Amino acid sequence: MHKTSSSPTSPSHQSDTDPTLRKQQMIMQMADIVLAEGLNNLSLRALAARMDTSDRMLLYYFKTKDLLVRTVLDEVNNRLTTILAAQSTGPRVTATQFLSRVMPMVSDPAIAPFMQIWTDVIAHGARGVKPYDDIARTVVRSWTTWINSRLVSNPEESPENDAARATFLLACVEGIMLLAQVNPEGLQPGKTDIAHIVGTLFGEPGQ
């Protein structure tokens, strides 16, 4: 009797692992690839080649490219959230103190890849590239909420102005990240000065 072989694109051919576990393993692997090599490798063909699988297999698990992108970036965001949670202890800080602490993250090997990914996501979103446009809006809201949670509130300002301050600080960080891509050393000596300049703009004591 003829024995039917497994299809080369079936999950059983790829792994005997439970499909749910296999999918999670793939998500972790893709997140590792993107963090190591950048957003340009977040495509079906590039990921399939790096993972020694096929784009058809990726679509079997993730249905669409957009859903794959969202799922991988969710994993990246979850990892960054865990890191930031460890950085979010202690009392709230001023804008000057916040930037002075965040700026070194630009070159911290443990954090810089995440910041680079989100800078690229926001750039793609600003050009209207899907699904990065939706993802970028979510990222910006998440970042500004986190920044606002770390800043000392000004009793003389409205909550709207506090939110605007967080948005301004995010723009500073993203601007530094963008410029650091083309001139990594150029901004190094001035990072602390930038923090103090921002503190002066907000009228913080001692600036």
Wavefront OBJ file of the C-alpha trace (Angstrom):
o trace
v 0.000 0.000 0.000
v 1.284 3.453 -0.901
v 2.471 5.409 2.148
v 1.584 9.091 2.113
v 4.521 11.303 3.022
v 4.275 14.557 4.922
v 3.984 17.714 2.887
v 7.214 19.769 2.883
v 5.202 22.738 4.130
v 3.312 20.957 6.887
v 4.134 21.631 10.552
v 4.985 17.942 11.096
v 7.771 18.188 8.538
v 9.257 21.193 10.320
v 8.943 19.998 13.887
v 7.239 17.426 16.063
v 6.659 20.201 18.597
v 3.159 21.271 19.557
v 2.028 23.914 17.000
v 1.425 26.563 19.666
v 4.878 26.044 21.136
v 6.424 25.942 17.670
v 4.774 29.257 16.816
v 6.102 30.855 20.006
v 9.586 29.564 19.218
v 9.346 31.150 15.776
v 8.234 34.469 17.279
v 11.201 34.467 19.650
v 13.597 33.593 16.834
v 12.232 36.298 14.530
v 12.449 38.902 17.290
v 16.090 37.922 17.865
v 16.811 38.322 14.144
v 15.155 41.727 13.891
v 16.913 43.056 16.997
v 20.274 41.838 15.707
v 19.895 42.814 12.055
v 17.283 45.555 11.883
v 13.825 46.151 10.533
v 14.829 45.514 6.912
v 14.938 41.799 7.661
v 11.320 41.792 8.830
v 10.064 40.402 5.528
v 8.768 36.954 4.683
v 11.611 36.105 2.324
v 14.392 37.410 4.569
v 13.023 35.757 7.692
v 12.369 32.451 5.926
v 15.947 32.385 4.634
v 17.413 33.162 8.051
v 15.217 30.542 9.751
v 15.830 27.806 7.159
v 12.130 27.558 6.380
v 9.784 28.867 3.693
v 7.642 31.957 3.430
v 4.733 29.568 2.916
v 5.419 28.016 6.322
v 5.500 31.453 7.950
v 2.134 32.256 6.408
v 0.796 28.918 7.661
v 1.429 30.077 11.226
v 0.807 33.829 10.916
v -1.800 33.985 8.107
v -0.647 37.364 6.695
v 2.562 39.353 6.530
v 0.958 42.227 8.452
v -0.017 39.918 11.300
v 3.496 38.471 11.374
v 5.005 41.968 11.588
v 2.643 42.966 14.396
v 3.312 39.747 16.313
v 7.095 40.057 16.097
v 7.057 43.722 17.094
v 4.756 42.887 20.008
v 7.433 40.485 21.223
v 10.106 43.165 20.790
v 7.942 45.617 22.732
v 7.330 43.105 25.531
v 11.070 42.617 25.951
v 11.688 46.361 26.058
v 8.854 46.854 28.542
v 10.537 44.360 30.866
v 13.816 46.274 30.617
v 12.158 49.652 31.174
v 10.265 48.330 34.185
v 13.622 47.788 35.859
v 14.522 51.403 34.995
v 11.258 52.787 36.382
v 11.930 52.424 40.078
v 12.463 55.308 42.456
v 10.899 58.762 42.617
v 9.793 60.774 39.618
v 12.404 63.005 38.002
v 12.668 66.327 36.193
v 12.960 66.588 32.413
v 16.689 67.301 32.808
v 17.212 64.226 34.971
v 15.115 62.095 32.637
v 17.133 62.992 29.533
v 20.421 62.653 31.421
v 19.453 59.070 32.280
v 17.872 58.121 28.961
v 20.547 59.478 26.617
v 23.153 56.845 27.575
v 20.639 54.209 26.478
v 21.300 55.265 22.886
v 24.668 53.498 23.058
v 23.835 50.827 25.669
v 24.189 47.462 23.847
v 21.298 46.024 25.865
v 18.840 48.784 24.927
v 20.089 50.484 21.751
v 18.760 47.763 19.373
v 15.234 48.250 20.732
v 15.420 52.021 20.362
v 16.751 51.617 16.829
v 13.838 49.348 15.903
v 11.264 51.823 17.214
v 12.966 54.730 15.457
v 12.683 52.773 12.203
v 9.061 51.811 12.939
v 8.146 55.467 13.509
v 9.960 56.485 10.308
v 8.056 53.840 8.318
v 4.810 54.912 9.959
v 5.431 58.563 9.120
v 5.615 57.555 5.450
v 2.278 55.754 5.734
v 3.763 52.279 5.269
v 1.345 49.622 6.547
v 1.137 48.162 9.117
v 3.797 50.431 10.590
v 1.493 53.468 10.571
v -0.835 51.874 13.142
v 2.045 50.342 15.082
v 3.875 53.685 15.226
v 0.853 55.445 16.722
v 0.606 52.766 19.394
v 4.337 52.992 20.107
v 4.240 56.778 20.455
v 1.298 56.593 22.867
v 3.064 53.904 24.893
v 6.331 55.842 25.079
v 4.720 59.164 26.005
v 2.645 57.458 28.704
v 5.779 55.868 30.157
v 7.744 59.140 30.006
v 4.910 61.031 31.684
v 4.810 58.402 34.438
v 8.480 59.086 35.191
v 8.298 62.888 35.313
v 7.561 65.140 38.269
v 4.194 66.793 37.719
v 4.086 70.576 37.668
v 1.169 71.719 39.862
v 0.994 74.944 37.868
v 0.519 73.111 34.576
v -2.481 71.282 33.187
v -2.389 67.515 32.534
v -2.436 68.369 28.825
v 0.788 70.372 29.201
v 2.387 67.514 31.134
v 1.494 65.203 28.237
v 2.933 67.717 25.766
v 6.168 67.791 27.766
v 6.415 63.989 27.488
v 5.841 64.218 23.732
v 8.577 66.858 23.451
v 11.037 64.660 25.350
v 10.199 61.701 23.121
v 10.915 63.897 20.092
v 14.304 64.773 21.616
v 15.193 61.119 22.172
v 14.032 60.085 18.685
v 15.953 62.986 17.142
v 19.125 61.935 18.936
v 18.629 58.354 17.738
v 18.147 59.484 14.143
v 21.205 61.740 14.111
v 23.296 59.090 15.855
v 22.731 56.789 12.881
v 24.651 59.091 10.551
v 27.081 60.587 13.062
v 27.414 58.311 16.109
v 30.222 60.303 17.707
v 29.000 63.779 16.872
v 26.387 64.034 19.606
v 28.263 62.220 22.349
v 29.859 65.254 24.047
v 26.649 67.275 23.941
v 24.127 64.854 25.382
v 24.284 66.275 28.898
v 24.118 69.821 27.494
v 20.961 68.890 25.593
v 19.386 67.724 28.838
v 20.202 71.019 30.543
v 18.951 73.044 27.593
v 15.645 71.191 27.768
v 15.490 71.841 31.510
v 15.969 75.541 30.844
v 13.131 75.524 28.309
v 10.839 74.051 30.954
v 12.039 76.504 33.601
v 13.356 73.819 35.920
v 15.273 74.968 39.013
v 19.035 75.104 38.696
v 19.071 75.377 34.888
l 1 2 3 4 5 6 7 8 9 10 11 12 13 14 15 16 17 18 19 20 21 22 23 24 25 26 27 28 29 30 31 32 33 34 35 36 37 38 39 40 41 42 43 44 45 46 47 48 49 50 51 52 53 54 55 56 57 58 59 60 61 62 63 64 65 66 67 68 69 70 71 72 73 74 75 76 77 78 79 80 81 82 83 84 85 86 87 88 89 90 91 92 93 94 95 96 97 98 99 100 101 102 103 104 105 106 107 108 109 110 111 112 113 114 115 116 117 118 119 120 121 122 123 124 125 126 127 128 129 130 131 132 133 134 135 136 137 138 139 140 141 142 143 144 145 146 147 148 149 150 151 152 153 154 155 156 157 158 159 160 161 162 163 164 165 166 167 168 169 170 171 172 173 174 175 176 177 178 179 180 181 182 183 184 185 186 187 188 189 190 191 192 193 194 195 196 197 198 199 200 201 202 203 204 205 206 207
